[in-house]
Structure formats: C-alpha cells, structure tokens
Amino acid sequence: MCTQASAEANRPEIGLLKYKGGGDWYSADRALRNLIVYARANTNLDLAPEPVAVEPSSQKLFSCPVVFINGHGNVSFSVDDALNLRNYLTAGGFLFANDDYGMDPSFRREMKKVFPDADWMELPFSHPIYHSLYNFPNGLPKIHEHDKLPAQGFGLFLNGVMVAFYNYQADICDGWEDESVHGDPADKRKAALEMGTNVLVYALSRGVE
C-alpha cells in the first residue's frame, strides 16, 4: 500500500543551494516554500511540499530537478563545487538564481568557474520562460527597487538548452515572502509567484531552443 508519507517522499524536491563564502544562502527558505505551495496549487507540478538544502558538491544535487540560489552577499564555489554543478547542469539539472541585492558580482564570478566559456545572455521578452503558464509581455516583473535599474532576465545555454536562469534587479523572491515581511501589495506578490511558477514550469519542460 502506498501511504501519503511514501508518496510525498517520491515527489521531486526543489533544492536550495547551500553555498560557501558568507552569503545568506538560507534567507530564501520560507519564500521558496511559499512558491512551491503556490505552484502545487496552480499547476500539475507534483513537487515535494518542502525545499531541501543541498550543498553544491553533494550528490544530493542530482535528485533535485531545479536548484534555487539566492542571497545578499558573497558566493564562493570550490573546485569540487564547480565541477559538481557543471556535471549537474550538463546532466539535465536547472539553476534558478535570484539576486536579493549584493550577490551579483560574486555569483557571476563563481559561475565562470562552472562554465568558463559560457556567457549570460539577456532573454528577449518573447522567450518562452515569460509565457510558459502566465503571460509576462514585458519580461520580469519588478518587485523591489534597488538601484533604479530595469529588471533583467539572463539565461545560460549549453548546446541550445538553457540550464540556468538569473533574475537580476527584479528580486522576485522577496515577492514570495509572507505579506507581513515586506508589505508588498497583493498584485506584486501575485506577479512574483506567477513568474516563479513560470520558471519552474519552463525548467521542468524545456527543450532545445
């Protein structure tokens, strides 16, 4: 007999990347859980209800179809971290990155260790990630203001397949938080959750572009 507990255990988990370097990798735990709850309620994605912390050098990484990285501070990947992340992404894994403000310089630097010859490409508003379930004709929704710069979505591609999506100057993760945390209005929180859901839907159904 398949119990509810065993069924939950067999559902794919979304990973929360536990990186080194001093940045607050853990800051997105509750927000990511809220996104998963929203995606489970509004799509047919049969995900585990809780995210799981996973280190970049761990074999556990390979059991997570999508891994989320977030933070305000420094990101650091060891040689083993970078090699394992490269193998994970090459094997079909997907990295979803959110700059919560302050992560950008170190994240871009460390991703060069993972793929030295790959460059981030800004995605056009017509890209499927903005339309995989909910329609965002103007690209990423701007949730939090940091430097008065436009929200940008970047992709990292291997052999025509996007293996990582990076939302910059949008901070959609803040919009996944409980309303009491940032006081964002309902429309911004809805847009953030819908965009996050788009990324999960796209990551779990993508092909060559």
Secondary structure, 3 states (H helix, E strand, C coil): CCCHHHHHHCCCCEEEECCECCCCHHHHHHHHHHHHHHHHHHCCCCCCCCCEEECCCCHHHHHCCEEEEEECCCCECCHHHHHHHHHHHHCCCEEEEEECCCCHHHHHHHHHHHCCCCCCEECCCCCHHHCCCCCCCCCCCCCCCCCCCCCEEEEEEECCEEEEEEEECCCHHHHHCCHHHHCCCHHHHHHHHHHHHHHHHHHCCCCCC
